[in-house]
Amino acid sequence: MASTSRGDALALPRVKCPNHPEAILVEDYRAGDMICPECGLVVGDRVIDVSSEWRTFSNEKALKDPSRVGDAQNPLLNGGDLTTMIGKGTGAASFDEFGNSKYKNLRNMSSSNRAMLNGFKEISNMADRINLPRNIINKSNNLFKQLYSQKSLRGRANDAIASACLYIACRQEGVPRTFKEICAVSRISKKEIGRCFKLILKALETSVDLITTGDFMSRFCSNLGLPKHVQMAATYIARKAVELDLVPGRSPISVAAAAIYMASQASAEKKTQKEIGDITGVSNFTMKQSYRLIYPRAAELFPSVFKFDTPVDKLLRL
């Protein structure tokens, strides 16, 4: 007979062998028995198997694990998605005399849950395209749910709201992305994402930190394949230009692009305006304007330890 350990009345009893209480029992999944490995005594039977009904392998691209316990609850959905799917009947008893199914599908998902699921799917797809981590996706999903529950942005496309939520989540989590980067993985225009962004901040009464040139510099330089000393010089140039108030009214992204161009032109790793523009999303004209503002004070902007391949007085004027 099986014996159980004494303990707190609220604690679940632990099945153990009466002859070898310290032995770790072996579970026979096929028979549903708990067996003592020391003496072979069956100390528990008819154990419920909650594992998968069949094996799955890592190289198989199965969308779901075929387990008996069903999908995990989604806390973002109303009611936790605790619904039931009734399969389509095939026998004669499943239809009435007019040929209509007797058993209706009771799992008709509510329109609100369906809309939220579509929004979550869109956020996940966009995040995957630009390799954003899971915490950004979760933050975006929570923002989307808040907006949908409050019905704050009626009349706006769900895709536009999802794109703006992803943009806000990136900034709030300290890994900002530009509007152009979000627009590149979305079907929504940059102008519409910007409008939703402002409406969301107002509706949720939240805020985001101001972006700076340093938020983008390491990623831009890494994508351009620039060495560490060029990245450090570009970061120093951009920060110094802002401190000296040389670029009033210019966006941090355009200042970062101009600083990268100046640092690369002074080094052996020269990059063209087009190469920098393709990575940063800044047009040649905008980059030129920012560069022309900082060029007259170029000698003051470089760090003292920077090793010039091209002297400051030889840099292009544009």
C-alpha distance (Angstrom), angle and dihedral (degrees) to the residues before:
residue distance angle dihedral
M1 . . .
A2 3.76 . .
S3 3.76 119.9 .
T4 3.75 128.4 -159.3
S5 3.79 130.2 -142.8
R6 3.78 119.6 -109.0
G7 3.78 117.5 -119.3
D8 3.67 143.5 111.1
A9 3.78 112.5 -7.4
L10 3.77 90.1 -129.4
A11 3.82 93.1 54.3
L12 3.81 119.4 94.9
P13 3.83 113.7 -108.3
R14 3.79 115.8 -106.8
V15 3.78 117.8 -135.6
K16 3.80 113.3 -133.3
C17 3.77 140.2 161.4
P18 3.84 113.2 -94.1
N19 3.82 90.7 -143.7
H20 3.80 97.5 42.9
P21 3.82 107.1 25.1
E22 3.81 93.8 170.8
A23 3.81 95.3 52.5
I24 3.82 117.8 111.8
L25 3.78 106.1 -122.8
V26 3.78 121.4 -128.0
E27 3.79 117.9 -134.7
D28 3.80 119.1 -138.9
Y29 3.79 100.8 -153.6
R30 3.79 95.0 -170.3
A31 3.81 95.7 53.0
G32 3.80 96.0 29.3
D33 3.80 92.8 -127.0
M34 3.81 133.9 139.0
I35 3.82 109.0 -140.5
C36 3.79 130.5 -167.7
P37 3.84 108.4 -126.5
E38 3.83 91.2 -152.3
C39 3.80 101.3 56.6
G40 3.81 104.4 4.6
L41 3.79 94.1 -118.6
V42 3.80 115.1 157.3
V43 3.79 101.8 -131.1
G44 3.78 98.4 171.7
D45 3.77 133.6 25.1
R46 3.80 139.6 -174.3
V47 3.79 92.3 33.7
I48 3.81 111.7 178.9
D49 3.80 111.6 -114.8
V50 3.80 111.0 -141.4
S51 3.80 95.9 172.6
S52 3.81 126.5 106.3
E53 3.77 118.4 -62.7
W54 3.79 90.1 -131.7
R55 3.75 137.0 12.2
T56 3.77 123.9 -88.1
F57 3.78 126.0 -163.4
S58 3.79 131.0 -147.4
N59 3.80 92.8 -117.4
E60 3.77 92.4 55.4
K61 3.80 114.0 94.4
A62 3.79 96.7 -142.8
L63 3.79 114.8 164.4
K64 3.79 93.1 -149.3
D65 3.77 137.3 23.7
P66 3.85 105.6 -115.5
S67 3.80 95.7 -129.4
R68 3.77 128.4 149.1
V69 3.78 95.8 -126.2
G70 3.80 97.1 69.1
D71 3.80 131.1 -135.4
A72 3.77 123.6 -32.2
Q73 3.77 115.4 -99.9
N74 3.76 117.3 -99.0
P75 3.83 106.8 -136.5
L76 3.79 90.6 -161.7
L77 3.80 92.7 65.4
N78 3.79 123.2 80.6
G79 3.80 109.9 -103.4
G80 3.80 93.2 9.8
D81 3.84 89.4 -90.7
L82 3.83 90.4 -81.5
T83 3.79 94.2 162.4
T84 3.78 136.0 132.3
M85 3.78 131.1 -125.3
I86 3.79 116.7 -147.9
G87 3.77 111.3 -156.8
K88 3.78 123.3 -132.5
G89 3.80 111.4 -89.2
T90 3.78 120.9 -122.8
G91 3.82 104.0 -176.8
A92 3.79 128.3 83.9
A93 3.82 91.2 -107.5
S94 3.80 90.4 63.1
F95 3.83 93.7 67.7
D96 3.77 134.4 58.4
E97 3.79 126.7 -132.5
F98 3.81 90.2 -82.9
G99 3.80 93.9 54.0
N100 3.81 94.8 -107.6
S101 3.78 120.4 137.4
K102 3.80 113.0 -101.4
Y103 3.79 95.1 -154.1
K104 3.76 114.7 61.4
N105 3.77 121.9 -154.2
L106 3.80 104.4 -102.6
R107 3.78 93.9 -171.8
N108 3.78 96.0 83.1
M109 3.80 97.2 146.9
S110 3.76 114.9 -132.1
S111 3.78 116.6 -104.0
S112 3.82 91.3 -117.8
N113 3.80 93.1 54.8
R114 3.79 91.1 44.9
A115 3.80 91.6 51.7
M116 3.81 91.8 47.6
L117 3.80 91.8 49.1
N118 3.80 90.3 52.0
G119 3.80 89.6 49.9
F120 3.81 92.1 49.1
K121 3.79 90.2 49.1
E122 3.80 91.9 51.0
I123 3.82 91.4 49.4
S124 3.80 91.7 49.1
N125 3.81 92.5 49.1
M126 3.81 93.0 50.0
A127 3.80 92.5 46.1
D128 3.81 91.5 50.7
R129 3.80 91.5 53.7
I130 3.80 92.6 57.8
N131 3.83 96.5 33.8
L132 3.78 98.6 -114.6
P133 3.83 117.9 171.9
R134 3.79 125.5 -110.1
N135 3.81 95.1 -103.7
I136 3.83 89.5 62.3
I137 3.81 90.6 52.0
N138 3.82 91.7 49.3
K139 3.81 91.3 48.7
S140 3.82 91.0 49.5
N141 3.81 92.0 48.3
N142 3.81 91.5 52.0
L143 3.81 91.5 50.0
F144 3.80 90.4 49.0
K145 3.82 91.6 50.2
Q146 3.81 92.3 49.6
L147 3.78 91.3 52.2
Y148 3.78 93.8 46.0
S149 3.80 93.0 47.4
Q150 3.81 91.8 50.0
K151 3.81 91.8 43.6
S152 3.79 86.6 -139.5
L153 3.80 98.9 148.2
R154 3.78 104.1 44.4
G155 3.77 112.6 167.9
R156 3.80 94.2 28.5
A157 3.79 119.5 113.3
N158 3.80 114.2 -105.8
D159 3.82 90.3 -131.0
A160 3.81 90.4 57.0
I161 3.81 91.4 48.9
A162 3.82 90.9 47.6
S163 3.82 91.3 50.9
A164 3.81 92.3 49.4
C165 3.83 91.2 47.0
L166 3.80 89.9 53.5
Y167 3.81 90.8 49.9
I168 3.82 91.8 50.1
A169 3.81 93.1 46.0
C170 3.81 90.7 52.8
R171 3.80 91.5 53.2
Q172 3.79 94.7 44.1
E173 3.81 91.8 49.8
G174 3.81 92.6 50.6
V175 3.82 98.5 -109.2
P176 3.81 102.1 98.4
R177 3.77 122.5 -169.8
T178 3.79 125.9 -162.4
F179 3.80 123.1 -109.4
K180 3.79 88.2 -113.3
E181 3.80 91.6 55.2
I182 3.81 91.4 51.8
C183 3.80 90.7 43.5
A184 3.83 90.5 52.7
V185 3.82 91.5 62.1
S186 3.79 95.9 37.1
R187 3.79 134.3 70.8
I188 3.81 90.6 -134.1
S189 3.78 126.5 94.8
K190 3.79 121.7 -111.3
K191 3.82 91.0 -116.2
E192 3.82 93.3 54.5
I193 3.82 92.6 47.1
G194 3.82 88.9 51.1
R195 3.81 91.3 51.5
C196 3.81 92.6 49.8
F197 3.80 89.7 46.6
K198 3.81 91.9 58.8
L199 3.82 93.0 43.2
I200 3.82 92.1 50.6
L201 3.81 93.3 51.2
K202 3.79 88.9 51.6
A203 3.81 95.8 43.6
L204 3.80 95.7 48.4
E205 3.80 93.7 36.0
T206 3.77 89.9 -131.4
S207 3.78 133.7 131.2
V208 3.78 141.3 -151.6
D209 3.77 130.2 -141.6
L210 3.78 117.8 -101.7
I211 3.78 112.4 -99.0
T212 3.80 119.6 -120.8
T213 3.78 134.8 -165.5
G214 3.81 89.5 -102.6
D215 3.82 91.7 62.2
F216 3.79 91.2 69.3
M217 3.81 105.6 24.0
S218 3.81 100.5 88.9
R219 3.81 93.4 45.8
F220 3.81 94.1 46.5
C221 3.81 93.3 47.4
S222 3.79 91.7 45.7
N223 3.80 91.8 52.0
L224 3.81 89.2 48.9
G225 3.80 91.2 51.4
L226 3.81 93.7 -122.3
P227 3.82 119.0 159.9
K228 3.78 123.1 -111.6
H229 3.82 96.6 -101.5
V230 3.83 91.3 54.8
Q231 3.80 90.6 49.0
M232 3.80 90.9 50.7
A233 3.81 90.8 49.0
A234 3.81 92.3 49.3
T235 3.80 90.8 49.0
Y236 3.82 90.7 49.8
I237 3.83 92.5 47.4
A238 3.81 93.2 50.5
R239 3.80 93.8 46.5
K240 3.81 92.4 46.4
A241 3.80 92.1 48.5
V242 3.81 90.1 54.3
E243 3.82 92.4 46.5
L244 3.82 91.2 51.2
D245 3.81 89.8 47.1
L246 3.80 91.9 -124.8
V247 3.83 94.9 141.1
P248 3.82 106.9 43.8
G249 3.79 113.1 176.6
R250 3.81 94.3 8.7
S251 3.79 119.3 128.9
P252 3.82 116.2 -112.4
I253 3.81 89.7 -120.0
S254 3.80 94.1 57.5
V255 3.83 90.8 45.4
A256 3.81 89.8 50.2
A257 3.80 90.7 50.5
A258 3.82 92.1 50.3
A259 3.82 91.2 47.2
I260 3.81 91.5 50.8
Y261 3.79 90.6 49.6
M262 3.82 92.4 50.4
A263 3.82 93.7 46.2
S264 3.79 93.3 47.2
Q265 3.81 93.0 47.9
A266 3.81 90.0 53.0
S267 3.82 91.6 50.1
A268 3.77 134.0 60.1
E269 3.84 90.2 -104.6
K270 3.79 97.9 75.2
K271 3.80 119.1 -176.8
T272 3.79 127.1 -168.2
Q273 3.78 125.2 -125.8
K274 3.79 90.0 -110.2
E275 3.81 93.2 53.9
I276 3.79 91.7 49.7
G277 3.80 92.2 42.9
D278 3.82 92.2 52.7
I279 3.80 90.9 55.2
T280 3.80 100.3 38.6
G281 3.80 97.9 35.4
V282 3.81 91.1 -128.2
S283 3.79 117.8 137.1
N284 3.82 121.2 -123.3
F285 3.80 91.3 -114.7
T286 3.83 93.5 52.6
M287 3.79 91.5 45.7
K288 3.80 91.4 50.5
Q289 3.80 91.8 51.7
S290 3.81 92.7 53.0
Y291 3.82 91.9 42.9
R292 3.80 92.6 52.1
L293 3.81 89.9 53.5
I294 3.81 93.9 55.0
Y295 3.83 99.0 34.6
P296 3.86 97.4 82.1
R297 3.84 89.8 58.5
A298 3.81 95.7 39.2
A299 3.82 93.6 122.4
E300 3.82 89.8 60.9
L301 3.78 95.6 46.5
F302 3.81 102.5 61.0
P303 3.82 119.4 86.3
S304 3.78 114.6 -109.6
V305 3.82 93.5 -117.9
F306 3.80 95.0 54.2
K307 3.81 114.4 121.7
F308 3.81 108.9 -139.5
D309 3.78 121.3 -143.9
T310 3.81 88.5 177.3
P311 3.85 116.8 30.7
V312 3.78 119.5 -122.8
D313 3.82 93.2 -110.5
K314 3.83 89.1 55.7
L315 3.79 95.9 54.0
L316 3.79 117.7 117.8
R317 3.77 115.4 -96.2
L318 3.82 96.2 -153.3
